[in-house]
Amino acid sequence: MAPTTGLQDVSTRAGGAKSGRPLHVAIIMDGNGRWAKRRNLPRVLGHRAGVNALKRTVEGAAALGVGVMTVFGFSTENWSRPPQEVSELMGLLKAYLESDIDRLAREGVKVRIIGRRTGLAADVLAVIERAESRTSHNDAFLLQVAFNYGGRADIADAARAFAEAVERGEARAADLDEALFERHLSTAGAPAPDVIVRTSGEQRISNFLLWECAYAELVYQDVLWPDYGPEHLAAALTEYRSRDRRYGGIAVDDVAVAG
């Protein structure tokens, strides 16, 4: 079963800031390669610029009312990229955690890496474990990095974990409901995202938080990720807050009209 977040201010209720819990923003950080190509630079320099964009965005998120942020760092499908690029992406996670962990820990940020640990090199695993251990007691802000992650893979892993619990006699098939299933996801204990932002102008989910995004608002922004910063996040949140989230119900105004 996946660990819980431990954040005191985070509940699993829907509704975002209107429910009194911190806003959860999930970001598909897209456009590093195109950013580099437009500048006649190697793709790896686009990824490195993307790390700086992540730092800027995380630093500015709390002031915008965000309490949970989940970013898509490396997908299970990214293993098909050239070995040199895969190696660079692995190194960037290490570099980000090692360079920023002191600041994140000092500012009360809890770091959590979601996704499969199998297949990751020992040095990458060591950095992940140090970052999570160092920030495990923080509760001001939750930063989740989806790394070696895929929405379908995570659902399959959760189903397998529950099936194995049944085989061990620790659960019954009749016990399974949505709440119990969610406890086996790698995001267990964190609230569902209120809004999913994708940069670079592309308009798709790309296997990101497939279970968790059921009622998330989708915002697509035509800016390449290395150029991203708090001002772009603010614009995304302005659009999000202009929407009426009904969760399958009807708006208050519609009720009045119907009455």
N, C-alpha and C positions, 0 to 999 in steps of 0.2 A: 504494500500500500504506500502511496506517495506521502511524504511528510506534509504537515500543515505549515502555514506561513508563520504563525506565532504573532502576527500583527494584532495589537489590541484594538485598533480602530477599524479593522476590516471585517465586514460581515459578508455573507453570501447572498444578501438580499439584492434584488434588482432595483434599478432606479437611479443609480449614480448619485450625484451630489444632492439631488432632491430627497433621497432617502436618509441623508445625514452621514453617509459613509464616503470615504475618499473616492474621487473619480478615477476610473481605471481606463487608461488609454493604451491600446496595443498598436504597434507600428510595424508595417512591412517596409523595411529600409531598402528601397529600390533605386537603382540608377547609378551605382558606383562605376560600373564599366562604361556606361555611356558618357559619364562625366569625364572620365579619363580619355576616352576616344576623342571627344570634342577638343581636347587639349593636346592631342597627339602624345599622350602619356601611356605608360604601361598600366594595365588593369590594376595591378597591385597598388599603384599610387592612388587610384580611385578608392580602393578599400581602406587605405590608410587615412585618406581625407574623410571617409565615412565614419571612422572611429572618432575623429575630432568633432564631427557633427553630432554624434551620440553624446559625447561629453557635454557639449553646449546645451543640447536639448534636455538631458537629465538635470543639469544644473538649474535650468530655468523652469522646470516642470512644476515644482511645488508652489511657486508663486502664482501659477495659473490654476491652482486648485486640484492638481493631480496628486494622488496619493499612491497609485499603483501604475507602473508602466511595464509593459511586456514588449520586447523587441525581438524581431526575427533575425538571428545572427547567422545561422547555418542550418540548412534543411537536410533531411535524409536524402533528398534528390541531388544535393550539391556534390556528393561524392563522385558524380559522373563528370565533373569539371576536370580540366588538366591537373595532374598531380602537383605541379608547382603552385597553381592557384589555391588548391585545397590546403597545401602546406602553409601558404601565406595567411589564409583565413584562420587556420588553427593558431598560428603565431599571433595574429591580431587579438584574438580572445585573451591569450596570455598577456600580451602587452597592455591591453586595456585594464584587465584586472590588477596586474602588478603596478601599473602607473597610477591608478585612481583609487585603489582600495583604501589607502590611508584617509583620503578625503571622504570617500563614501562612508567609511566606518565612523569618522568624526561627525558627520552630518546626520547620523542616525539612519542611514540607508541599509536595508536588509537586501543582500544579493542572493538570488536563487537562480540556478541554472536548470532549465527544464529540458527534457529530451532524453534520449538514450545515452548511457555512459559507455556501452559496449562499442568497441571500435576506436575509441579515443586513446591517444598516446598517453603513456604514464605521466609525462611531464605536464600535459594539459590537464589530466585528472587531478594532479597534485595542486595545481594553481586553483582549479575550481573548488576543491575541498578546503583549501586555505581561505579563499574568499568567503565561502559560505560559513565556515566556522568563525571567522573573524567578525562577521556581521550578524551572526545568528540571533543575538539578543536585541538588535535594533528594531524599532517599531515606528519610526517617523515616516518612512517611505519604503515601498517594496519595488525593487527592480528585478524583473524576471527576464533572463536572456534565454530565448529558445535556441538551443544549439544541438546539432544532430537531432533535430526535431522535425516531425511531420504529423499533421493532425490525424491522418488515417492510422499511422503507426502507433500513435499514442492511444487511440481508441482500441486498436487490436491488442496492445500491451495491457490495457486495463481489463479487457474481456478475458485475456489469458490469465491475469492475476486472480480474477474472481473465480474462473473455472478451476484453477489450482487450489483455491481456498475450499471450494466445494469438494474436490477430490480428497483433501486432507480432513474433511469432516468439520471444518470450521464455519461453513455457511451452507445454506440450502438454496437451490435454484429459485425457489418461491420467495426468497428474501429480496431478490434483486428488484430495485426500483431506480429511478434516475438519481436520487440522492446518494444511494449506496454506490452506484456505478461511478459517480463523480469522485468518490473517495479514492478510487484506484487510478485516476488520471494524474499525470505529472504536475498538473496545476492545482491539485487538491488543496483546499483551505483558502485559496485566493478567490476573490469575487470574479464573476464573469466580466469581460470587458464591456464598457459602456459604448465605446467608439473604437473602430478599427480604422487607422489611417494608412493609406498606401501612397507613397511618393512616386515621382517620375511620370505620372500621367497614365500609367497602366491601371486597368480596372478589373482586377480579379483577386481572389483570396489566396490562391497558390498554396493550398493545403495547410493553412495557418489557423489554429484554434478552431477547428471545425465543430467540435461539440460546444465549446464555450461561446461561439459567436452567434448563437441562435437568435438573440434579440439585440445584438450590437448594431449601432448605426455605422454606416460605411461612409468614409470621407476620402475622396481621391484628390490628390493635389499634384499639380503639374510643376513640380520642382524636383530636381535630382537630389538624392539624399546627401551628398557631400556639401550641398549649399544650404541644407536645412538648419534651422535654429529655433529658438523660443518664439520668434515672431510668426513663424509658419505654424507652430503648434497652437499659438493663440488664435490664428485664423481658423484652424481646424475646429477648435473648441467653440468658437463663435458660431460656426455653421452647425455644429452638434447641438448647441443650446437653443438654436432656433427651431429645432424639430420637436414634434409632439410624439413622445414615446408612449404607446398604448398597451404593449405586451399582449396583443390579441383582444383587448377590450375596445371600447369606443371612447372618443373624446368627451369631455364634460359638456362642450357646446352641442355635440351631437345628441347627448342625453336630453338636454334642455329642449332641442328641436323636436325630438321624438315624443317628449312629454306633452 
